[in-house]
Amino acid sequence: MDFNDTNEEASWRSEVRDFLEKEYPQELRRGGRNEGGEGEGLFRSREANTGGIMKRWRSTLASRGWVAPAWPKEYGGAGLDTKRQFIMNEEFAEFGAQNVGGFGVMMFGPTLIVHGTDEQKKEHLPGILNGEVQWCQGWSEPNAGSDVASVQTRAVRDGDDYVVNGQKIWTTGAQFADMMYMLARTDPDAPKHRGISYFMLDMHAPGVTVRPLITMAGSATFNEVFFENVRVPARNRLGEENRGWYIGTTTLDFERSSIGSAVGIRKQLEGLIRFAKEHPAVTVGAGKQSVQAALADRWIEALVAKMMSYRVVSMQSAGLIPNHEASMCKLFTSEMGQRIAALGLKMTGLYGMVTGGPGEYAAAGRYGVGYVAAVSSTIAGGTSEIQRNIMAQRGLGLPRD
Ligand SMILES: Cc1cc2nc3c(=O)[nH]c(=O)nc-3n(C[C@H](O)[C@H](O)[C@H](O)COP(=O)(O)OP(=O)(O)OC[C@H]3O[C@@H](n4cnc5c(N)ncnc54)[C@H](O)[C@@H]3O)c2cc1C
């Protein structure tokens, strides 16, 4: 495989890069060293996403259809093919530019475009694009995580509505969300995959309670969400009743395909290498030889991760759906991210734990916080064990039991 850009791809890359150089708001640039985008718009409030500087950035992107580059043009996107999206993601990560997408743009919108009625698209797509409506994903429950098809939240038809009772957990950004796309059980007697429906639920409806969960990194990124007799209009069901599982797999495909590039992680590593050069005393303290060897190992891994993500993208470009290949990529990059965070902590020691005060590294508290924050990456979006199961069974053809 030739990993170099074709002429056309190279000119697209320059177009994206020039655009960022020229248009990315100065206020969002961090001291000229953009080491990876933040937050991806997943858990910002509507105000934070649509007010102030983000409003300007959003409308700059919108003027090119770049809020939702993957969506077809007729729905307000840019209709980019997989390779162009990938290059765009790479350049955004390279630049450290913030994305304004979130769950609505990345996962729910594309699912709605495939499975929604014209009325549903008209009602929900504009709010996703202009950022006025924030979405969250209500799949996991206390007894349904890796095995999402075990969801027990019930939706019972009552006239023109469904009445929803139950609980979701680990719902990222629920405290800011206006709407949730969610799976609920509509037929408890059917085999588990065949008794689930897919709904759009108003988070401001009576009976919805959101309780933030504080992670050990000190932030409340996800939540418990409780439903007590929440009425969801039947017109907010996506697809047929009891076929929700199969629509959910479309959403999952979009989640997998948004794996994007390994650039963000490589940028963290570049930051560590620079730190090692700028602070030889600290690095020596941590054991010069072992730090140098570890940095070299991590660098090789970052290149491997890049090749893996290229493989996923080249399959998508050829119209194939990456399966164990996407699992391999997710597993490797998330575990690599943890190794880099651990190395960062080892190298920066107490210095890296400081979360306030002057100094580029200290002020960010980057490595201390990064170390604990990285733990969740091998759980979110499918745990490492589940990825290994997929690789073993679908990649290596090993038996399930
Ligand atoms: C940062 C973060 C954000 C999240 N955001 C969301 C969100 O927005 N919306 C949402 O719906 N969910 C979200 N989740 C939930 C996430 O999808 C689940 O945590 C994940 O799927 C694992 O499910 P679980 O926590 O119930 O663990 P379980 O499935 O109970 O697993 C417990 C342990 O058993 C192992 N295990 C389970 N099954 C098997 C098996 N078959 N073979 C081998 N080992 C197995 C797992 O690997 C794990 O180690 C988020 C999670 C995190 C960490």
The ligand as an SDF file (V2000), in Angstrom:
LIG
                    3D

 53 58  0  0  0  0  0  0  0  0999 V2000
  -15.7530    7.3850   29.5930 C   0  0  0  0  0  0  0  0  0  0  0  0
  -16.9700    6.5530   29.3020 C   0  0  0  0  0  0  0  0  0  0  0  0
  -18.0170    7.1180   28.6070 C   0  0  0  0  0  0  0  0  0  0  0  0
  -19.1710    6.3690   28.3510 C   0  0  0  0  0  0  0  0  0  0  0  0
  -20.2090    6.9770   27.6900 N   0  0  0  0  0  0  0  0  0  0  0  0
  -21.3420    6.2800   27.4670 C   0  0  0  0  0  0  0  0  0  0  0  0
  -22.4730    6.9100   26.8610 C   0  0  0  0  0  0  0  0  0  0  0  0
  -22.4500    8.1070   26.5300 O   0  0  0  0  0  0  0  0  0  0  0  0
  -23.5900    6.1850   26.6740 N   0  0  0  0  0  0  0  0  0  0  0  0
  -23.6790    4.8740   27.0210 C   0  0  0  0  0  0  0  0  0  0  0  0
  -24.7200    4.2730   26.7830 O   0  0  0  0  0  0  0  0  0  0  0  0
  -22.6250    4.2410   27.6140 N   0  0  0  0  0  0  0  0  0  0  0  0
  -21.4760    4.9160   27.8540 C   0  0  0  0  0  0  0  0  0  0  0  0
  -20.4090    4.3050   28.4810 N   0  0  0  0  0  0  0  0  0  0  0  0
  -20.5490    2.9380   28.9370 C   0  0  0  0  0  0  0  0  0  0  0  0
  -19.7130    1.9120   28.1960 C   0  0  0  0  0  0  0  0  0  0  0  0
  -20.2550    1.6630   26.9310 O   0  0  0  0  0  0  0  0  0  0  0  0
  -19.6630    0.6590   29.0930 C   0  0  0  0  0  0  0  0  0  0  0  0
  -18.9930    1.0100   30.2900 O   0  0  0  0  0  0  0  0  0  0  0  0
  -18.9300   -0.4680   28.4270 C   0  0  0  0  0  0  0  0  0  0  0  0
  -19.6470   -0.9520   27.3150 O   0  0  0  0  0  0  0  0  0  0  0  0
  -18.7160   -1.6410   29.4160 C   0  0  0  0  0  0  0  0  0  0  0  0
  -19.8950   -1.9840   30.0390 O   0  0  0  0  0  0  0  0  0  0  0  0
  -19.9870   -2.0920   31.6300 P   0  0  0  0  0  0  0  0  0  0  0  0
  -19.3620   -0.8990   32.2300 O   0  0  0  0  0  0  0  0  0  0  0  0
  -21.3920   -2.4050   31.9870 O   0  0  0  0  0  0  0  0  0  0  0  0
  -19.0730   -3.3180   32.0220 O   0  0  0  0  0  0  0  0  0  0  0  0
  -19.4840   -4.8610   31.9220 P   0  0  0  0  0  0  0  0  0  0  0  0
  -20.0350   -5.1580   30.5820 O   0  0  0  0  0  0  0  0  0  0  0  0
  -20.2880   -5.2270   33.1050 O   0  0  0  0  0  0  0  0  0  0  0  0
  -18.0570   -5.5310   32.0330 O   0  0  0  0  0  0  0  0  0  0  0  0
  -17.3710   -5.7110   33.2960 C   0  0  0  0  0  0  0  0  0  0  0  0
  -16.0530   -6.4320   32.9960 C   0  0  0  0  0  0  0  0  0  0  0  0
  -16.3270   -7.7270   32.4350 O   0  0  0  0  0  0  0  0  0  0  0  0
  -15.6940   -7.8600   31.1680 C   0  0  0  0  0  0  0  0  0  0  0  0
  -16.5640   -8.5930   30.2540 N   0  0  0  0  0  0  0  0  0  0  0  0
  -17.8870   -8.3700   30.0190 C   0  0  0  0  0  0  0  0  0  0  0  0
  -18.3470   -9.2320   29.0790 N   0  0  0  0  0  0  0  0  0  0  0  0
  -17.2910  -10.0100   28.7190 C   0  0  0  0  0  0  0  0  0  0  0  0
  -17.1240  -11.0700   27.8000 C   0  0  0  0  0  0  0  0  0  0  0  0
  -18.1440  -11.5040   27.0420 N   0  0  0  0  0  0  0  0  0  0  0  0
  -15.8840  -11.6080   27.6730 N   0  0  0  0  0  0  0  0  0  0  0  0
  -14.8450  -11.1700   28.4220 C   0  0  0  0  0  0  0  0  0  0  0  0
  -14.9360  -10.1670   29.3290 N   0  0  0  0  0  0  0  0  0  0  0  0
  -16.1430   -9.5900   29.4730 C   0  0  0  0  0  0  0  0  0  0  0  0
  -15.5070   -6.4430   30.6740 C   0  0  0  0  0  0  0  0  0  0  0  0
  -14.4270   -6.3590   29.7500 O   0  0  0  0  0  0  0  0  0  0  0  0
  -15.1870   -5.7000   31.9690 C   0  0  0  0  0  0  0  0  0  0  0  0
  -13.8460   -5.8430   32.3110 O   0  0  0  0  0  0  0  0  0  0  0  0
  -19.2500    5.0200   28.7680 C   0  0  0  0  0  0  0  0  0  0  0  0
  -18.1810    4.4570   29.4660 C   0  0  0  0  0  0  0  0  0  0  0  0
  -17.0610    5.2060   29.7500 C   0  0  0  0  0  0  0  0  0  0  0  0
  -15.9410    4.5800   30.5080 C   0  0  0  0  0  0  0  0  0  0  0  0
  1  2  1  0
  2  3  1  0
  2 52  2  0
  3  4  2  0
  4  5  1  0
  4 50  1  0
  5  6  2  0
  6  7  1  0
  6 13  1  0
  7  8  2  0
  7  9  1  0
  9 10  1  0
 10 11  2  0
 10 12  1  0
 12 13  2  0
 13 14  1  0
 14 15  1  0
 14 50  1  0
 15 16  1  0
 16 17  1  0
 16 18  1  0
 18 19  1  0
 18 20  1  0
 20 21  1  0
 20 22  1  0
 22 23  1  0
 23 24  1  0
 24 25  2  0
 24 26  1  0
 24 27  1  0
 27 28  1  0
 28 29  2  0
 28 30  1  0
 28 31  1  0
 31 32  1  0
 32 33  1  0
 33 34  1  0
 33 48  1  0
 34 35  1  0
 35 36  1  0
 35 46  1  0
 36 37  1  0
 36 45  1  0
 37 38  2  0
 38 39  1  0
 39 40  1  0
 39 45  2  0
 40 41  1  0
 40 42  2  0
 42 43  1  0
 43 44  2  0
 44 45  1  0
 46 47  1  0
 46 48  1  0
 48 49  1  0
 50 51  2  0
 51 52  1  0
 52 53  1  0
M  END
$$$$
